[in-house]
Amino acid sequence: MSLREKINNDLKKAQQEKDELVLLVLRGINAAIKNKEIEKRTRLSKESAFAEASADKEKLEKLEKESKLIKEEAVGVVMSEAKKRKDAIEEFKKGERQDLVEKEEKELEILKKYLPEQMDEERVKEEVKKVIEEVGAVGLQDTGKVMGALMPRLKGKAEGGAVSKVVNELLRDE
């Protein structure tokens, strides 16, 4: 079952159970995924292969199929939504709005059900060490090289901020 199907099934279940918070979060995810598909379709339609799609039904169908998000892209959308919640939690804590902190934390818990299991810090350190060795990094000036090689490997498995922190720690020690 695809991520989108899982979300839609859970959305139907939440409608039956009249769970307003879950409905709100899942509708938001669906909207974000749909917006990302529209963005992808727009980008593809501007490319030469699909430039004349409106005139050719076959090309139009191909464009529609190509604009559907693959699993990694859909997970990226959910990760983006989760990051928004984390950022909001931090800001609401600064503003001493505990009621809003609790709401955002509940929404974040719902979103976590649709994300792959995150790597723990030890596994991230192992990957960072491998990449530092591979690219021959010798200090903080090589942070960009390490992050550039590392993030495609860890996409969806670890949060960028946490990875960056580990990279900086290890490169500082080099």
Rosetta blueprint (number, residue, H / E / L):
1 M L
2 S L
3 L H
4 R H
5 E H
6 K H
7 I H
8 N H
9 N H
10 D H
11 L H
12 K H
13 K H
14 A H
15 Q H
16 Q H
17 E H
18 K L
19 D L
20 E H
21 L H
22 V H
23 L H
24 L H
25 V H
26 L H
27 R H
28 G H
29 I H
30 N H
31 A H
32 A H
33 I H
34 K H
35 N H
36 K H
37 E H
38 I H
39 E H
40 K H
41 R H
42 T H
43 R H
44 L H
45 S H
46 K H
47 E L
48 S H
49 A H
50 F H
51 A L
52 E L
53 A H
54 S H
55 A H
56 D L
57 K H
58 E H
59 K H
60 L H
61 E H
62 K H
63 L H
64 E H
65 K H
66 E H
67 S L
68 K L
69 L L
70 I L
71 K H
72 E H
73 E H
74 A H
75 V H
76 G H
77 V H
78 V H
79 M H
80 S H
81 E H
82 A H
83 K H
84 K H
85 R H
86 K H
87 D H
88 A H
89 I H
90 E H
91 E H
92 F H
93 K H
94 K H
95 G L
96 E L
97 R L
98 Q H
99 D H
100 L H
101 V H
102 E H
103 K H
104 E H
105 E H
106 K H
107 E H
108 L H
109 E H
110 I H
111 L H
112 K H
113 K L
114 Y L
115 L L
116 P L
117 E L
118 Q L
119 M L
120 D L
121 E H
122 E H
123 R H
124 V H
125 K H
126 E H
127 E H
128 V H
129 K H
130 K H
131 V H
132 I H
133 E H
134 E H
135 V H
136 G L
137 A L
138 V L
139 G L
140 L H
141 Q H
142 D H
143 T H
144 G H
145 K H
146 V H
147 M H
148 G H
149 A H
150 L H
151 M H
152 P H
153 R H
154 L H
155 K L
156 G L
157 K L
158 A L
159 E L
160 G H
161 G H
162 A H
163 V H
164 S H
165 K H
166 V H
167 V H
168 N H
169 E H
170 L H
171 L H
172 R H
173 D H
174 E L
